[in-house]
């Protein structure tokens, strides 16, 4: 048996969360086209019976932090560099490498563990464009492996998994066979609502919005789970964006979130949403703790 920890790191929107969901076969991380969608570390365990157990860590995108929330997000990503057996640097081959990519490359240099480069989104580029990207990263760092893949389509993901298993140390499983993640149900409830918020609101809102679960009532005898959530924004002017004309936007967010929640929890769900204004909440340590955006240990 082989067992160990693998972390996905990279710039925002490189596709780390899509890759995690693809590998474990369950949607644990929400996905959007907005930067900084992932705000905390998500642990997911995949069992390869009789062969291996891999503990995957999805991390927030590494970026220049401007608020306490972002500092915590980046620190969380950097902390995983010290606690894993194999590191996977995920890059978006459809984007030109920039200063942010150079910063991440500098972070992985000198690490005593194998670093695998996952060249994601190959479904968006021609093969002829892929080769110069590989040459660029080959010159920048001595990667253990280069694996072109598409987290969206699954192309190349199996090769990544085989490579990771081969690089893990021998050892017994670290978690029980039925263990999937360390995140509580409240976390997934809030994230599912936030995913719909990200999908339907304007570009400037995602950075300044959050979702808090105020009340989580387990399914009753009739199989109805009750959720009361607050959508947090920073300014009064943002509140009408979330509510929409005659409440149409918040109704759409609530309807789509409820449908996903019912699939996730496999039971009927009553979802109550309210919008609250909390100025400068991204610098509020107490609220960040409530949101699960904690300081690294």
Beta strands, then each sheet from edge to edge (+ up, - down):
strand 1: 2-10
strand 2: 42-48
strand 3: 52-58
strand 4: 86-92
strand 5: 114-120
strand 6: 145-148
strand 7: 210-217
strand 8: 224-233
strand 9: 268-277
sheet 1: 2+ 3- 1- 4- 5- 6-
sheet 2: 7+ 8- 9-
end
